[in-house]
């Protein structure tokens, strides 16, 4: 594959191609978090509940996770730019459907399904193209810093922008806003080129796609049944486990037969990448779990409107911006392992601070210091984790690892919303206690990420 890569391009050309990639990452991350400030508005307008909105958010993140790996594989068959543009069209169509949704199920169709599928198609090309276009480690780290920064800012700024739009116009206008950004990204994508031609003969593992998606969907839907339907929860967990075992057996059989599986098991033989994938999963699980927990608490318990909730999250946005913008300078001075460890320490400290101050006073400022620390911590480790994973594999495996990387991150996001949301919904009768329980669980999961980061090598092993 490497011999087909186009010649080196000028810095101006690379910048023009980075713009649509970064904007696309921003709008997808924005979609995952801006719904958090619309909980009350959507519940009233569509005659649903907090749990209904939680399901819509979780399914959106879950669809992304379930189909991100197939999306990465299709980039080789259809071409990276073509997948990118197709994903944008599907995503934009979903935004329009969600904007006019008369009820929860149509909202789930537009937002959760169509926007989720669109994201799964367009995000893998973002990371594959960045890896291929930026050939040296320094420029690649800088490009990933921009994209990962836009991902973090989109996730953190979603509540503020969504709150402003929801309060000033309507929650439906937030989806129109996303559709307009998609149109802008398509226009900015004109100078974007695919360094490697598509290969229509490349096989696609359809059965593997169905088995893996079914397994992930069943597991996360099982979490959503916690405290609601114990029988359904157990059945979904069992089905999810069976589907995933069947998927692994299917992959092994295809590899032994010399066929191309959906996901090569060889990807999991790289210890450094495995550890970095764990940190990625935990980062997004904690970020999205906190976003949903704090948003639901502020709106349902404290009675905040969308803009008040969004303004509260400005503290996290500021923290993310500061650490993301400093990512390149920090990467020159500190090892990626050090930055990831520091990020987890800061994030966990922020969660503890949120718990302590929110229990001490009901004033809005109590959420500021903790959210700033969380934003700083998450922003500090987003770029190093992505770079460790992507740089651990050669170009011919970038499609696979990009899909796996994004799938792991989005699975973390869906798990964060599902776990934290389930704890909150179960304990709505005692909201203060359920808020504390959700935050304690998220802090404990953050500790898992910290432990994984401690085992990362000080200097990543060279690609073999």
C-alpha positions as CSV (number, residue, x, y, z in Angstrom):
1,X,0.0,0.0,0.0
2,X,2.8,2.5,0.9
3,X,4.1,2.6,-2.7
4,X,0.8,4.1,-3.9
5,X,0.8,7.0,-1.5
6,X,0.9,10.4,-3.3
7,X,4.0,12.6,-3.1
8,X,4.7,14.9,-0.2
9,X,2.3,17.9,-0.2
10,X,2.9,21.5,0.9
11,X,2.0,22.7,4.4
12,X,-0.8,24.8,2.9
13,X,-2.4,21.8,1.1
14,X,-2.2,19.7,4.3
15,X,-3.8,22.5,6.3
16,X,-6.7,22.8,3.8
17,X,-7.3,19.0,4.0
18,X,-7.1,19.0,7.8
19,X,-9.9,21.6,8.2
20,X,-12.8,19.3,7.0
21,X,-11.4,16.4,9.0
22,X,-11.2,18.3,12.2
23,X,-14.7,19.9,11.7
24,X,-16.2,16.5,11.0
25,X,-14.8,15.2,14.3
26,X,-16.1,18.3,16.1
27,X,-19.7,17.9,14.9
28,X,-19.8,14.1,15.7
29,X,-18.5,14.7,19.3
30,X,-20.9,17.7,19.6
31,X,-23.8,15.4,18.8
32,X,-22.8,13.0,21.6
33,X,-22.9,15.6,24.3
34,X,-25.3,18.5,23.4
35,X,-28.3,16.3,24.0
36,X,-27.4,16.2,27.7
37,X,-28.7,19.8,28.2
38,X,-31.9,19.1,26.3
39,X,-33.2,16.4,28.7
40,X,-36.1,18.4,30.1
41,X,-37.0,20.1,26.9
42,X,-37.1,16.9,24.8
43,X,-38.9,15.1,27.6
44,X,-41.7,17.7,27.7
45,X,-41.9,18.2,23.9
46,X,-42.0,14.5,23.0
47,X,-43.9,13.3,26.1
48,X,-41.1,11.0,27.2
49,X,-38.9,10.6,30.3
50,X,-35.3,11.1,31.4
51,X,-34.8,7.4,30.7
52,X,-36.1,7.9,27.2
53,X,-33.6,10.6,26.4
54,X,-30.8,8.5,28.0
55,X,-31.7,5.6,25.7
56,X,-31.5,7.9,22.6
57,X,-28.1,9.1,23.6
58,X,-26.8,5.7,24.5
59,X,-28.1,4.1,21.3
60,X,-26.4,6.9,19.2
61,X,-23.1,6.2,20.9
62,X,-23.6,2.4,20.7
63,X,-24.4,2.4,16.9
64,X,-21.1,4.3,16.4
65,X,-19.2,1.8,18.5
66,X,-20.9,-1.2,16.8
67,X,-20.3,-0.1,13.2
68,X,-17.0,1.8,13.5
69,X,-14.9,-1.3,12.7
70,X,-17.0,-2.2,9.6
71,X,-16.7,1.5,8.6
72,X,-13.0,1.3,8.8
73,X,-12.9,-1.8,6.7
74,X,-15.1,-0.2,4.0
75,X,-12.6,2.6,3.5
76,X,-10.3,0.1,1.7
77,X,-13.2,-1.2,-0.5
78,X,-14.9,2.1,-1.3
79,X,-12.1,4.6,-0.7
80,X,-11.5,6.9,2.2
81,X,-12.8,10.1,0.7
82,X,-15.9,8.4,-0.6
83,X,-16.7,6.9,2.8
84,X,-16.1,10.2,4.4
85,X,-18.6,12.1,2.1
86,X,-21.2,9.3,2.3
87,X,-21.0,9.4,6.1
88,X,-21.6,13.1,6.0
89,X,-24.7,12.7,3.8
90,X,-26.1,10.0,6.1
91,X,-25.3,12.0,9.2
92,X,-26.8,15.2,7.8
93,X,-30.0,13.3,6.8
94,X,-30.3,12.0,10.3
95,X,-30.0,15.5,11.7
96,X,-32.9,16.7,9.6
97,X,-35.1,13.7,10.6
98,X,-34.3,14.4,14.3
99,X,-35.1,18.1,13.9
100,X,-38.7,17.3,12.8
101,X,-39.2,14.2,15.0
102,X,-42.8,14.1,16.3
103,X,-42.0,11.4,18.9
104,X,-39.2,9.6,20.7
105,X,-38.9,6.7,18.1
106,X,-38.5,9.1,15.2
107,X,-35.9,10.9,17.2
108,X,-34.1,7.6,17.8
109,X,-34.3,6.9,14.0
110,X,-32.7,10.2,13.0
111,X,-30.4,10.9,15.9
112,X,-29.4,7.5,17.2
113,X,-29.5,5.3,14.1
114,X,-28.8,7.6,11.0
115,X,-26.4,10.0,12.7
116,X,-24.7,7.0,14.5
117,X,-24.3,5.2,11.2
118,X,-23.1,8.3,9.4
119,X,-20.5,8.9,12.1
120,X,-19.3,5.2,11.8
121,X,-18.7,5.8,8.1
122,X,-17.0,9.2,8.3
123,X,-14.8,9.0,11.4
124,X,-12.4,6.1,10.4
125,X,-11.4,8.0,7.2
126,X,-10.6,11.0,9.4
127,X,-7.9,9.1,11.3
128,X,-6.8,7.0,8.3
129,X,-6.3,10.0,6.0
130,X,-4.5,12.0,8.8
131,X,-2.1,9.1,9.3
132,X,-1.4,8.8,5.5
133,X,-1.2,12.5,4.7
134,X,1.1,13.4,7.7
135,X,4.0,11.0,7.2
136,X,6.5,12.2,9.9
137,X,5.8,11.7,13.6
138,X,6.0,15.4,14.6
139,X,3.5,16.6,12.0
140,X,1.3,13.6,12.6
141,X,1.2,14.3,16.3
142,X,0.3,17.9,15.6
143,X,-2.5,16.9,13.2
144,X,-3.8,14.3,15.7
145,X,-3.6,17.0,18.4
146,X,-5.9,19.3,16.3
147,X,-8.4,16.5,15.6
148,X,-8.4,15.0,19.1
149,X,-8.7,18.6,20.5
150,X,-11.7,19.2,18.3
151,X,-13.2,15.9,19.5
152,X,-12.7,17.0,23.1
153,X,-13.9,20.5,22.5
154,X,-17.0,19.2,20.6
155,X,-17.8,17.0,23.5
156,X,-17.2,19.7,26.1
157,X,-18.7,22.6,24.2
158,X,-21.8,20.6,23.1
159,X,-23.7,21.4,26.3
160,X,-22.9,25.2,26.1
161,X,-23.7,25.6,22.4
162,X,-26.7,23.2,22.7
163,X,-27.9,25.1,25.7
164,X,-27.7,28.5,23.9
165,X,-29.6,27.1,20.9
166,X,-32.2,25.3,22.9
167,X,-33.0,28.2,25.2
168,X,-32.8,30.8,22.4
169,X,-34.7,28.9,19.8
170,X,-35.5,25.2,20.3
171,X,-33.8,21.9,20.8
172,X,-34.8,21.1,17.2
173,X,-32.6,24.0,16.0
174,X,-29.6,22.2,17.5
175,X,-30.0,19.5,14.9
176,X,-30.4,22.1,12.1
177,X,-27.2,23.6,13.3
178,X,-25.5,20.2,12.9
179,X,-26.9,19.8,9.4
180,X,-25.5,23.2,8.4
181,X,-22.1,22.3,9.7
182,X,-22.2,19.1,7.6
183,X,-22.9,21.1,4.5
184,X,-19.9,23.3,5.3
185,X,-17.7,20.3,5.8
186,X,-18.8,18.9,2.4
187,X,-17.8,22.2,0.8
188,X,-14.4,22.3,2.6
189,X,-13.8,18.7,1.5
190,X,-13.2,19.6,-2.1
191,X,-9.4,19.8,-1.9
192,X,-9.3,16.5,0.1
193,X,-7.6,13.7,-1.8
194,X,-7.3,10.0,-1.1
195,X,-3.6,9.0,-1.1
196,X,-4.4,5.4,-2.0
197,X,-6.9,4.2,-4.6
198,X,-10.0,2.2,-3.6
199,X,-9.9,-1.6,-4.0
200,X,-13.5,-2.7,-4.9
201,X,-12.3,-6.4,-4.9
202,X,-11.4,-6.2,-1.2
203,X,-13.6,-8.7,0.7
204,X,-16.0,-7.6,3.4
205,X,-16.9,-9.7,6.4
206,X,-20.7,-9.3,6.6
207,X,-21.3,-12.1,9.1
208,X,-18.6,-10.7,11.4
209,X,-20.2,-7.3,11.2
210,X,-23.6,-8.7,12.3
211,X,-22.1,-10.8,15.1
212,X,-20.0,-8.1,16.6
213,X,-22.7,-5.4,16.3
214,X,-25.3,-7.8,17.9
215,X,-22.9,-8.6,20.8
216,X,-22.1,-5.0,21.6
217,X,-25.7,-3.8,21.3
218,X,-27.0,-6.6,23.6
219,X,-24.5,-5.9,26.3
220,X,-25.1,-2.2,26.4
221,X,-28.9,-2.6,26.2
222,X,-28.6,-5.0,29.1
223,X,-27.0,-2.2,31.2
224,X,-30.0,0.0,30.4
225,X,-32.2,-2.6,31.9
226,X,-30.5,-2.4,35.3
227,X,-33.1,-1.7,38.0
228,X,-35.9,-1.9,35.5
229,X,-36.2,-5.5,34.2
230,X,-33.8,-8.0,35.8
231,X,-34.9,-10.9,33.4
232,X,-34.4,-8.8,30.3
233,X,-31.0,-7.6,31.7
234,X,-29.8,-11.2,32.2
235,X,-31.1,-12.4,28.8
236,X,-29.4,-9.5,27.0
237,X,-26.1,-10.0,28.8
238,X,-26.2,-13.7,27.9
239,X,-27.1,-13.0,24.3
240,X,-24.3,-10.4,24.1
241,X,-21.7,-12.8,25.4
242,X,-22.9,-15.6,23.0
243,X,-22.7,-13.2,20.0
244,X,-19.2,-12.0,20.9
245,X,-17.9,-15.6,21.4
246,X,-19.4,-16.5,18.1
247,X,-17.7,-13.5,16.6
248,X,-14.3,-14.5,17.9
249,X,-14.7,-18.1,16.7
250,X,-15.8,-16.8,13.3
251,X,-12.8,-14.5,13.0
252,X,-10.4,-17.3,14.0
253,X,-12.0,-19.6,11.4
254,X,-11.7,-17.0,8.6
255,X,-8.0,-16.3,9.5
256,X,-7.2,-20.0,9.5
257,X,-8.9,-20.3,6.1
258,X,-6.8,-17.5,4.7
259,X,-9.7,-15.1,4.4
260,X,-9.9,-11.4,5.5
261,X,-11.9,-11.1,8.8
262,X,-13.7,-8.0,10.0
263,X,-11.1,-7.6,12.7
264,X,-7.8,-9.4,12.8
265,X,-6.9,-10.9,16.1
266,X,-3.3,-10.0,15.5
267,X,-4.2,-6.4,16.4
268,X,-4.5,-7.5,20.0
269,X,-1.0,-8.9,20.2
270,X,0.5,-5.5,20.6
271,X,0.6,-4.9,24.4
272,X,1.3,-1.2,24.0
273,X,-1.7,-0.7,21.8
274,X,-4.0,-2.8,24.0
275,X,-3.1,-0.6,27.1
276,X,-3.6,2.6,25.1
277,X,-7.0,1.3,23.9
278,X,-8.0,0.7,27.5
279,X,-7.1,4.3,28.4
280,X,-9.1,5.6,25.4
281,X,-12.1,3.6,26.4
282,X,-12.0,4.8,30.0
283,X,-11.3,8.5,29.0
284,X,-14.5,8.7,27.0
285,X,-16.5,6.6,29.4
286,X,-15.7,9.0,32.3
287,X,-16.2,12.1,30.2
288,X,-19.6,11.2,28.8
289,X,-20.7,9.6,32.1
290,X,-19.9,12.8,33.9
291,X,-21.5,14.9,31.3
292,X,-24.8,13.0,31.5
293,X,-24.7,12.7,35.3
294,X,-24.1,16.4,36.0
295,X,-26.5,17.5,33.3
296,X,-29.3,15.3,34.6
297,X,-28.6,16.3,38.2
298,X,-28.6,20.1,37.3
299,X,-31.8,19.9,35.3
300,X,-33.9,17.3,37.2
301,X,-32.8,18.1,40.7
302,X,-31.6,21.7,40.7
303,X,-34.1,22.8,38.1
304,X,-31.6,24.4,35.7
305,X,-32.6,25.2,32.2
306,X,-30.6,24.3,29.1
307,X,-28.5,27.4,29.0
308,X,-27.7,27.4,32.7
309,X,-26.6,23.8,32.4
310,X,-24.5,24.6,29.3
311,X,-22.9,27.5,31.0
312,X,-21.9,25.3,33.9
313,X,-20.0,23.0,31.5
314,X,-18.1,26.0,30.2
315,X,-15.5,25.2,32.9
316,X,-14.9,21.8,31.3
317,X,-14.6,23.4,27.9
318,X,-12.0,25.9,29.1
319,X,-10.0,23.1,30.6
320,X,-10.1,21.0,27.5
321,X,-9.2,24.0,25.3
322,X,-6.2,24.9,27.4
323,X,-4.8,21.3,27.6
324,X,-5.6,20.5,23.9
325,X,-4.0,23.6,22.6
326,X,-0.9,22.9,24.7
327,X,-0.7,19.3,23.5
328,X,2.0,19.8,20.9
329,X,4.3,21.7,23.3
330,X,3.7,19.2,26.1
331,X,4.5,16.3,23.7
332,X,7.9,17.8,23.0
333,X,8.7,18.0,26.7
334,X,7.0,14.9,28.2
335,X,6.6,11.3,27.2
336,X,3.1,10.3,26.1
337,X,2.9,7.8,29.0
338,X,3.5,10.7,31.4
339,X,0.8,12.9,29.9
340,X,-1.7,10.0,30.0
341,X,-0.9,9.3,33.7
342,X,-1.2,13.0,34.6
343,X,-4.5,13.3,32.7
344,X,-6.0,10.5,34.7
345,X,-4.8,11.9,38.0
346,X,-6.3,15.3,37.1
347,X,-9.6,13.8,36.0
348,X,-10.0,11.6,39.1
349,X,-9.2,14.6,41.3
350,X,-11.8,16.6,39.4
351,X,-14.5,14.0,40.1
352,X,-13.6,14.0,43.8
353,X,-13.8,17.8,43.9
354,X,-17.2,17.7,42.2
355,X,-18.5,15.3,44.8
356,X,-17.1,17.3,47.8
357,X,-18.1,20.8,46.7
358,X,-21.6,19.7,45.4
359,X,-22.2,18.1,48.8
360,X,-20.9,21.2,50.6
361,X,-23.0,23.9,48.8
362,X,-25.9,24.1,46.3
363,X,-24.4,27.2,44.5
364,X,-23.5,26.9,40.8
365,X,-19.8,27.7,41.4
366,X,-19.4,24.4,43.2
367,X,-19.3,22.6,39.9
368,X,-16.6,24.9,38.3
369,X,-13.3,23.7,39.9
370,X,-14.0,20.0,39.4
371,X,-15.1,20.4,35.8
372,X,-12.0,22.5,35.0
373,X,-9.8,19.8,36.4
374,X,-11.7,17.1,34.4
375,X,-11.4,19.2,31.2
376,X,-7.7,19.7,31.8
377,X,-7.2,16.0,32.5
378,X,-9.2,14.6,29.6
379,X,-7.6,17.1,27.1
380,X,-4.2,16.2,28.3
381,X,-4.5,12.6,27.5
382,X,-6.7,12.4,24.4
383,X,-4.0,13.1,21.9
384,X,-1.2,10.8,23.4
385,X,-3.6,7.8,23.7
386,X,-4.7,8.2,20.0
387,X,-1.1,8.6,18.8
388,X,0.2,5.6,20.8
389,X,-2.5,3.4,19.2
390,X,-2.2,4.7,15.6
391,X,1.5,4.8,15.6
392,X,1.8,1.2,16.8
393,X,0.8,-0.2,13.4
394,X,2.1,0.1,9.8
395,X,0.0,1.8,7.1
396,X,-1.5,-1.4,5.7
397,X,-3.3,-1.9,9.1
398,X,-4.4,1.7,9.6
399,X,-7.9,0.9,8.3
400,X,-8.4,-1.8,10.9
401,X,-6.8,-0.1,13.9
402,X,-8.5,3.2,13.2
403,X,-11.9,1.4,13.2
404,X,-11.0,-0.5,16.4
405,X,-9.7,2.7,18.1
406,X,-12.8,4.7,17.3
407,X,-15.1,1.8,18.2
408,X,-13.4,1.4,21.6
409,X,-13.7,5.1,22.3
410,X,-17.4,5.2,21.3
411,X,-18.1,2.0,23.2
412,X,-16.6,3.9,26.2
413,X,-18.9,6.8,25.6
414,X,-22.0,4.6,25.4
415,X,-21.0,2.6,28.5
416,X,-20.5,5.9,30.4
417,X,-23.9,7.2,29.5
418,X,-25.6,3.8,30.1
419,X,-23.9,3.1,33.5
420,X,-24.2,6.6,34.9
421,X,-27.7,7.0,33.5
422,X,-28.9,3.7,34.9
423,X,-27.6,4.6,38.4
424,X,-29.3,7.9,38.2
425,X,-32.6,6.6,36.9
426,X,-32.7,3.8,39.5
427,X,-32.1,6.3,42.3
428,X,-34.4,9.2,41.3
429,X,-36.2,8.9,44.6
430,X,-33.0,9.9,46.3
431,X,-31.3,12.1,43.7
432,X,-28.4,13.3,45.9
433,X,-27.4,9.8,46.8
434,X,-27.7,8.5,43.2
435,X,-25.6,11.4,41.9
436,X,-22.9,10.6,44.4
437,X,-23.1,6.9,43.6
438,X,-22.7,7.6,39.8
439,X,-19.7,9.8,40.4
440,X,-18.0,7.3,42.7
441,X,-18.4,4.6,40.1
442,X,-17.0,6.8,37.4
443,X,-14.0,7.7,39.6
444,X,-13.4,4.0,40.3
445,X,-13.4,3.3,36.5
446,X,-11.0,6.2,36.1
447,X,-8.7,4.4,38.5
448,X,-8.7,1.4,36.1
449,X,-7.5,3.7,33.3
450,X,-4.8,5.1,35.5
451,X,-3.5,1.6,36.4
452,X,-3.5,0.7,32.6
453,X,-1.5,3.9,31.8
454,X,1.1,3.0,34.5
455,X,2.0,-0.1,32.5
456,X,2.5,1.8,29.2
457,X,6.2,1.7,28.2
458,X,8.2,4.9,28.6
459,X,9.2,4.7,25.0
460,X,6.7,3.0,22.7
461,X,8.0,-0.1,21.0
462,X,8.9,0.2,17.3
463,X,6.4,-1.1,14.7
464,X,7.3,-4.6,13.5
